[in-house]
Amino acid sequence: MVLTGLILLTGDELATAASSVLGQELMFEHTSEDDTRKVVKAHSDSDESEIQ
C-alpha cells in the first residue's frame, strides 16, 4: 500500500513514531496487497476509483 506524505518511512519506523506519541507499543505487520485492499474497503467511504 502506498501512502503519501512529507517524509518516507518504513512500516517499522512509522510504528515506532506512533508508539512514541501514543505512549503505547505498536508493531508493524506486513500484509498482502489483497488483504490491505479488503481492510481499506471495509473501513472507508472511499470511492472505488480512489482505491488502487
Secondary structure, 3 states (H helix, E strand, C coil): CCCCCCCCCCHHHHHHHHHHHHCCCCCCCCCCHHHHHHHHHHCCCCCHHHCC
